[in-house]
Amino acid sequence: MKKTFLAAFSLTILSVAVAYNTMAQGCVALRGSGPGYMTPHPDASKNDKWIFTTGYRYFMSNKHYKGTEYQKERIEKGTEVINYQTAFDFTLTRLLNDRWSVMVDLPIIHNTRSSMYEHGLVNGVNKFNQRHTMHVFGLGDIRMAVYRWLLDPKKHFKGNIQAGLGIKFATGAYDYKDYWYNVGPNESKELRTVDQSIQPGDGGTGFTAELNGYYSFTRSIGVYGNAYYLVNPREQNGVRTYRETLTPALANEAIMSVPDQYMFRAGANVMINKFTLAAGVRLEGIPVNDLVGGSGDFRRPGYVWSAEPAVAYAFKKVNLFASVPVAFVRNRTQSVTDKARSTPTNKVNGDAAFADYVINAGLSVRF
Protein backbone atom coordinates (compact mmCIF):
# COMPACT_ATOMS: atom_id res chain seq x y z
CA MET A 1 0.00 0.00 0.00
CA LYS A 2 2.80 2.38 0.85
CA LYS A 3 4.47 1.98 -2.56
CA THR A 4 1.13 2.52 -4.30
CA PHE A 5 0.62 5.80 -2.55
CA LEU A 6 4.21 6.88 -2.99
CA ALA A 7 3.61 6.57 -6.72
CA ALA A 8 0.52 8.73 -6.42
CA PHE A 9 2.34 11.16 -4.16
CA SER A 10 5.19 11.57 -6.64
CA LEU A 11 2.65 12.16 -9.38
CA THR A 12 0.71 14.76 -7.45
CA ILE A 13 3.87 16.62 -6.53
CA LEU A 14 4.67 16.62 -10.23
CA SER A 15 1.25 17.43 -11.59
CA VAL A 16 -0.22 19.87 -9.12
CA ALA A 17 2.88 21.86 -8.24
CA VAL A 18 3.49 22.48 -11.92
CA ALA A 19 -0.17 23.01 -12.72
CA TYR A 20 -0.87 26.10 -10.69
CA ASN A 21 2.27 27.92 -11.58
CA THR A 22 0.17 29.50 -14.33
CA MET A 23 1.30 32.97 -15.25
CA ALA A 24 0.58 34.06 -18.76
CA GLN A 25 0.54 32.79 -22.28
CA GLY A 26 2.13 35.83 -23.85
CA CYS A 27 -0.33 38.69 -24.14
CA VAL A 28 -3.19 36.68 -22.59
CA ALA A 29 -2.46 37.62 -19.00
CA LEU A 30 -2.75 34.51 -16.83
CA ARG A 31 -1.01 35.32 -13.58
CA GLY A 32 0.61 33.04 -11.05
CA SER A 33 -1.63 31.38 -8.51
CA GLY A 34 1.09 29.44 -6.79
CA PRO A 35 1.81 25.74 -6.74
CA GLY A 36 -1.17 23.83 -5.42
CA TYR A 37 -0.56 20.66 -3.51
CA MET A 38 -2.00 17.24 -2.75
CA THR A 39 -0.97 16.18 0.72
CA PRO A 40 0.44 12.66 1.16
CA HIS A 41 -1.31 9.64 2.60
CA PRO A 42 -0.38 9.15 6.29
CA ASP A 43 1.41 5.87 5.47
CA ALA A 44 3.72 7.73 3.08
CA SER A 45 5.01 10.32 5.57
CA LYS A 46 3.76 9.80 9.09
CA ASN A 47 5.90 12.47 10.71
CA ASP A 48 5.82 15.23 8.08
CA LYS A 49 3.88 18.36 9.04
CA TRP A 50 5.21 20.88 6.54
CA ILE A 51 5.89 20.95 2.80
CA PHE A 52 7.93 23.64 1.11
CA THR A 53 7.64 23.90 -2.67
CA THR A 54 9.41 26.21 -5.08
CA GLY A 55 8.55 26.43 -8.75
CA TYR A 56 10.13 28.12 -11.76
CA ARG A 57 8.31 29.05 -14.98
CA TYR A 58 9.72 30.61 -18.15
CA PHE A 59 8.59 31.23 -21.72
CA MET A 60 8.98 33.53 -24.67
CA SER A 61 5.92 34.52 -26.72
CA ASN A 62 5.95 36.09 -30.16
CA LYS A 63 3.39 34.17 -32.26
CA HIS A 64 0.37 36.41 -32.92
CA TYR A 65 -3.15 35.00 -33.29
CA LYS A 66 -6.55 36.51 -34.09
CA GLY A 67 -8.99 33.85 -33.04
CA THR A 68 -7.17 30.67 -34.10
CA GLU A 69 -5.64 32.31 -37.19
CA TYR A 70 -1.88 32.66 -37.04
CA GLN A 71 -0.65 36.12 -38.08
CA LYS A 72 2.64 34.98 -39.60
CA GLU A 73 3.18 38.35 -41.33
CA ARG A 74 3.97 39.93 -37.95
CA ILE A 75 7.23 37.99 -37.70
CA GLU A 76 7.96 38.37 -41.43
CA LYS A 77 7.69 42.16 -41.10
CA GLY A 78 9.45 42.27 -37.72
CA THR A 79 6.46 43.92 -35.98
CA GLU A 80 5.71 41.13 -33.50
CA VAL A 81 5.47 41.76 -29.76
CA ILE A 82 7.96 39.64 -27.79
CA ASN A 83 7.25 38.87 -24.14
CA TYR A 84 9.78 37.11 -21.90
CA GLN A 85 8.15 35.95 -18.67
CA THR A 86 9.81 34.42 -15.62
CA ALA A 87 8.25 33.54 -12.28
CA PHE A 88 9.45 31.95 -9.04
CA ASP A 89 6.81 30.64 -6.61
CA PHE A 90 7.58 29.93 -2.96
CA THR A 91 4.89 27.88 -1.27
CA LEU A 92 4.53 26.64 2.29
CA THR A 93 1.92 24.00 3.16
CA ARG A 94 0.94 23.00 6.68
CA LEU A 95 -0.52 19.47 7.08
CA LEU A 96 -3.15 19.78 9.80
CA ASN A 97 -4.18 16.12 9.80
CA ASP A 98 -4.84 13.24 7.38
CA ARG A 99 -7.46 15.24 5.42
CA TRP A 100 -6.91 18.97 5.94
CA SER A 101 -4.07 21.28 4.93
CA VAL A 102 -3.48 25.00 4.42
CA MET A 103 -1.18 26.68 1.91
CA VAL A 104 0.30 30.12 1.30
CA ASP A 105 2.08 31.05 -1.92
CA LEU A 106 4.35 34.00 -2.68
CA PRO A 107 5.31 34.63 -6.35
CA ILE A 108 8.21 36.76 -7.59
CA ILE A 109 7.82 38.06 -11.15
CA HIS A 110 10.31 39.26 -13.75
CA ASN A 111 8.85 40.13 -17.19
CA THR A 112 9.98 42.05 -20.24
CA ARG A 113 8.05 43.24 -23.29
CA SER A 114 9.63 44.26 -26.59
CA SER A 115 7.38 46.02 -29.10
CA MET A 116 7.25 48.60 -31.84
CA TYR A 117 3.67 49.87 -31.89
CA GLU A 118 3.94 51.21 -28.33
CA HIS A 119 7.03 53.27 -29.14
CA GLY A 120 8.09 55.78 -31.75
CA LEU A 121 4.76 57.56 -31.34
CA VAL A 122 4.28 61.26 -31.93
CA ASN A 123 0.71 62.32 -31.23
CA GLY A 124 -0.48 58.78 -31.82
CA VAL A 125 1.41 58.20 -35.07
CA ASN A 126 4.31 55.76 -35.26
CA LYS A 127 6.88 57.74 -37.23
CA PHE A 128 10.17 56.17 -36.26
CA ASN A 129 9.62 52.40 -36.57
CA GLN A 130 11.50 51.85 -33.31
CA ARG A 131 11.59 48.82 -31.03
CA HIS A 132 12.06 49.26 -27.30
CA THR A 133 11.79 47.01 -24.25
CA MET A 134 9.93 47.54 -20.97
CA HIS A 135 10.72 45.64 -17.76
CA VAL A 136 8.96 44.70 -14.52
CA PHE A 137 10.22 42.99 -11.38
CA GLY A 138 8.57 42.41 -8.04
CA LEU A 139 6.09 40.57 -5.88
CA GLY A 140 3.04 39.04 -7.54
CA ASP A 141 -0.38 38.33 -6.05
CA ILE A 142 -0.13 36.24 -2.86
CA ARG A 143 -2.61 33.40 -2.47
CA MET A 144 -3.80 31.36 0.52
CA ALA A 145 -5.92 28.20 0.30
CA VAL A 146 -7.42 25.43 2.42
CA TYR A 147 -7.54 21.83 1.11
CA ARG A 148 -9.47 18.72 2.13
CA TRP A 149 -9.49 15.14 0.89
CA LEU A 150 -13.11 14.27 0.10
CA LEU A 151 -12.53 10.58 0.82
CA ASP A 152 -10.79 9.13 3.85
CA PRO A 153 -7.14 8.63 2.76
CA LYS A 154 -6.76 5.65 5.11
CA LYS A 155 -9.53 3.78 3.28
CA HIS A 156 -9.03 5.13 -0.25
CA PHE A 157 -5.30 4.98 -0.82
CA LYS A 158 -5.62 3.95 -4.51
CA GLY A 159 -7.49 7.09 -5.48
CA ASN A 160 -8.93 10.25 -4.02
CA ILE A 161 -10.20 13.75 -4.80
CA GLN A 162 -9.01 16.87 -3.05
CA ALA A 163 -11.03 20.11 -2.96
CA GLY A 164 -9.55 23.51 -2.27
CA LEU A 165 -10.86 27.02 -1.61
CA GLY A 166 -8.63 30.08 -1.47
CA ILE A 167 -8.25 33.81 -1.67
CA LYS A 168 -5.88 35.79 -3.91
CA PHE A 169 -4.76 39.14 -2.55
CA ALA A 170 -3.95 42.18 -4.69
CA THR A 171 -0.35 42.38 -3.48
CA GLY A 172 1.31 42.55 -6.89
CA ALA A 173 1.75 45.90 -8.61
CA TYR A 174 -0.90 46.42 -11.27
CA ASP A 175 0.25 49.92 -12.25
CA TYR A 176 3.96 49.18 -12.75
CA LYS A 177 5.62 51.85 -14.90
CA ASP A 178 8.49 51.96 -17.36
CA TYR A 179 9.54 54.28 -20.19
CA TRP A 180 7.62 54.60 -23.44
CA TYR A 181 9.62 56.37 -26.13
CA ASN A 182 8.80 59.27 -28.50
CA VAL A 183 5.24 59.59 -27.27
CA GLY A 184 4.77 63.35 -27.00
CA PRO A 185 5.16 66.52 -29.00
CA ASN A 186 8.79 66.77 -27.86
CA GLU A 187 9.57 63.26 -29.11
CA SER A 188 10.94 62.18 -25.73
CA LYS A 189 10.48 59.21 -23.43
CA GLU A 190 7.70 59.20 -20.85
CA LEU A 191 7.06 57.09 -17.75
CA ARG A 192 3.80 55.17 -18.25
CA THR A 193 2.14 51.99 -17.04
CA VAL A 194 3.37 48.91 -18.90
CA ASP A 195 1.12 46.57 -20.84
CA GLN A 196 -1.38 44.46 -18.91
CA SER A 197 0.31 41.22 -19.99
CA ILE A 198 3.50 41.87 -17.97
CA GLN A 199 2.01 43.54 -14.88
CA PRO A 200 2.94 41.53 -11.74
CA GLY A 201 -0.64 41.67 -10.43
CA ASP A 202 -4.16 42.32 -11.68
CA GLY A 203 -5.41 44.66 -8.97
CA GLY A 204 -8.27 42.49 -7.74
CA THR A 205 -8.99 40.41 -4.67
CA GLY A 206 -10.07 37.05 -6.04
CA PHE A 207 -11.36 33.69 -4.86
CA THR A 208 -10.12 30.32 -6.06
CA ALA A 209 -11.76 26.90 -6.31
CA GLU A 210 -9.86 23.69 -7.08
CA LEU A 211 -10.37 19.97 -7.58
CA ASN A 212 -7.35 17.65 -7.72
CA GLY A 213 -7.61 13.91 -8.17
CA TYR A 214 -5.68 10.75 -8.91
CA TYR A 215 -6.30 7.03 -9.28
CA SER A 216 -3.71 4.22 -9.29
CA PHE A 217 -4.66 1.17 -11.36
CA THR A 218 -1.55 -0.72 -10.27
CA ARG A 219 1.52 -0.02 -8.15
CA SER A 220 3.08 1.74 -11.16
CA ILE A 221 0.31 3.07 -13.43
CA GLY A 222 -2.25 5.76 -12.70
CA VAL A 223 -4.15 8.81 -13.92
CA TYR A 224 -4.54 12.35 -12.60
CA GLY A 225 -6.65 15.45 -13.09
CA ASN A 226 -6.59 19.06 -11.87
CA ALA A 227 -9.14 21.85 -12.27
CA TYR A 228 -8.77 25.46 -11.09
CA TYR A 229 -10.84 28.63 -11.41
CA LEU A 230 -10.10 32.16 -10.16
CA VAL A 231 -13.08 34.46 -9.65
CA ASN A 232 -12.19 38.18 -9.81
CA PRO A 233 -15.33 40.18 -8.89
CA ARG A 234 -13.69 43.55 -9.61
CA GLU A 235 -14.45 44.73 -13.15
CA GLN A 236 -11.53 47.14 -13.70
CA ASN A 237 -8.60 48.39 -11.64
CA GLY A 238 -8.58 52.05 -12.73
CA VAL A 239 -5.17 51.84 -14.45
CA ARG A 240 -4.83 53.53 -17.82
CA THR A 241 -3.70 51.43 -20.81
CA TYR A 242 -3.04 54.34 -23.22
CA ARG A 243 -4.64 52.29 -25.99
CA GLU A 244 -6.96 55.18 -26.75
CA THR A 245 -3.91 57.16 -27.87
CA LEU A 246 -3.35 54.67 -30.72
CA THR A 247 -6.77 55.29 -32.27
CA PRO A 248 -10.06 56.79 -31.04
CA ALA A 249 -11.71 53.46 -31.85
CA LEU A 250 -10.00 51.99 -28.75
CA ALA A 251 -11.56 54.48 -26.33
CA ASN A 252 -13.46 51.66 -24.60
CA GLU A 253 -10.12 49.94 -23.84
CA ALA A 254 -8.53 52.85 -21.98
CA ILE A 255 -8.71 51.11 -18.56
CA MET A 256 -7.43 47.65 -17.56
CA SER A 257 -9.94 44.91 -16.82
CA VAL A 258 -9.55 42.45 -13.92
CA PRO A 259 -10.42 39.10 -15.52
CA ASP A 260 -11.12 35.64 -14.18
CA GLN A 261 -8.81 32.80 -15.20
CA TYR A 262 -9.03 29.00 -15.37
CA MET A 263 -6.93 25.87 -15.82
CA PHE A 264 -7.72 22.20 -16.46
CA ARG A 265 -5.35 19.31 -17.03
CA ALA A 266 -5.49 15.53 -17.07
CA GLY A 267 -3.25 12.66 -18.03
CA ALA A 268 -1.65 9.34 -17.18
CA ASN A 269 1.54 8.40 -15.37
CA VAL A 270 3.89 5.50 -14.87
CA MET A 271 6.34 5.04 -12.00
CA ILE A 272 9.73 3.43 -12.75
CA ASN A 273 11.85 3.06 -9.62
CA LYS A 274 12.13 6.63 -8.27
CA PHE A 275 11.03 8.28 -11.51
CA THR A 276 7.44 9.21 -12.32
CA LEU A 277 6.74 9.92 -15.99
CA ALA A 278 3.51 11.59 -17.03
CA ALA A 279 1.81 12.76 -20.22
CA GLY A 280 -1.42 14.69 -20.56
CA VAL A 281 -3.26 17.68 -21.94
CA ARG A 282 -3.59 21.13 -20.42
CA LEU A 283 -6.08 23.94 -20.98
CA GLU A 284 -5.61 27.42 -19.53
CA GLY A 285 -7.19 30.71 -20.38
CA ILE A 286 -8.95 34.00 -19.70
CA PRO A 287 -12.74 33.93 -20.26
CA VAL A 288 -14.59 36.56 -22.29
CA ASN A 289 -17.12 37.01 -19.48
CA ASP A 290 -16.42 36.72 -15.75
CA LEU A 291 -18.60 34.64 -13.45
CA VAL A 292 -19.11 37.61 -11.08
CA GLY A 293 -19.00 41.32 -11.92
CA GLY A 294 -18.55 43.12 -15.21
CA SER A 295 -16.29 42.07 -18.08
CA GLY A 296 -15.71 45.35 -19.90
CA ASP A 297 -12.67 47.60 -20.33
CA PHE A 298 -9.44 46.12 -21.72
CA ARG A 299 -8.61 42.43 -21.56
CA ARG A 300 -7.21 39.92 -24.04
CA PRO A 301 -9.37 36.82 -23.54
CA GLY A 302 -8.22 33.54 -25.02
CA TYR A 303 -7.08 30.04 -24.27
CA VAL A 304 -4.30 27.54 -25.00
CA TRP A 305 -4.48 23.77 -25.37
CA SER A 306 -1.12 22.10 -24.74
CA ALA A 307 0.35 18.61 -24.72
CA GLU A 308 2.22 18.25 -21.44
CA PRO A 309 4.99 15.72 -20.86
CA ALA A 310 6.36 15.73 -17.31
CA VAL A 311 8.80 13.94 -15.05
CA ALA A 312 9.45 13.74 -11.30
CA TYR A 313 12.18 12.13 -9.22
CA ALA A 314 11.66 11.17 -5.58
CA PHE A 315 14.27 11.23 -2.85
CA LYS A 316 13.39 10.38 0.76
CA LYS A 317 12.15 13.86 1.63
CA VAL A 318 12.65 15.77 -1.61
CA ASN A 319 10.85 15.59 -4.95
CA LEU A 320 12.13 17.20 -8.15
CA PHE A 321 9.68 17.89 -10.99
CA ALA A 322 9.61 19.40 -14.45
CA SER A 323 7.20 19.73 -17.36
CA VAL A 324 7.15 21.36 -20.78
CA PRO A 325 3.62 22.08 -22.08
CA VAL A 326 3.72 22.46 -25.88
CA ALA A 327 0.84 24.43 -27.41
CA PHE A 328 -1.20 22.87 -30.22
CA VAL A 329 -4.26 25.19 -30.15
CA ARG A 330 -4.10 28.94 -29.48
CA ASN A 331 -7.20 31.11 -29.64
CA ARG A 332 -7.45 34.85 -28.97
CA THR A 333 -11.21 35.13 -28.57
CA GLN A 334 -13.37 38.24 -29.03
CA SER A 335 -13.50 40.44 -25.94
CA VAL A 336 -16.59 42.32 -24.80
CA THR A 337 -15.14 45.52 -26.26
CA ASP A 338 -14.29 43.72 -29.54
CA LYS A 339 -17.91 42.66 -29.85
CA ALA A 340 -19.10 46.19 -29.09
CA ARG A 341 -17.00 47.53 -31.97
CA SER A 342 -18.10 44.84 -34.42
CA THR A 343 -20.77 45.35 -37.08
CA PRO A 344 -22.72 42.85 -39.21
CA THR A 345 -20.13 43.33 -41.97
CA ASN A 346 -16.99 43.78 -39.85
CA LYS A 347 -16.02 41.36 -37.07
CA VAL A 348 -13.45 42.98 -34.77
CA ASN A 349 -11.07 40.55 -33.08
CA GLY A 350 -7.95 41.79 -31.32
CA ASP A 351 -4.76 39.76 -31.49
CA ALA A 352 -2.43 38.35 -28.86
CA ALA A 353 1.04 36.81 -28.85
CA PHE A 354 1.35 33.24 -27.57
CA ALA A 355 4.26 30.99 -26.63
CA ASP A 356 5.12 27.75 -28.41
CA TYR A 357 6.09 26.06 -25.14
CA VAL A 358 6.58 26.74 -21.43
CA ILE A 359 9.34 25.46 -19.14
CA ASN A 360 8.25 24.50 -15.60
CA ALA A 361 10.59 23.11 -12.96
CA GLY A 362 10.87 22.95 -9.22
CA LEU A 363 11.25 20.94 -6.04
CA SER A 364 9.36 20.15 -2.88
CA VAL A 365 10.70 19.28 0.57
CA ARG A 366 8.74 17.52 3.33
CA PHE A 367 9.69 18.09 6.95
Summary of the structure (lengths in Angstrom):
residues: 367
radius of gyration: 21.5
end to end distance: 21.7
largest distance: 72.9
contacts: 1351
relative contact order: 0.20
helix: 11%
strand: 50%
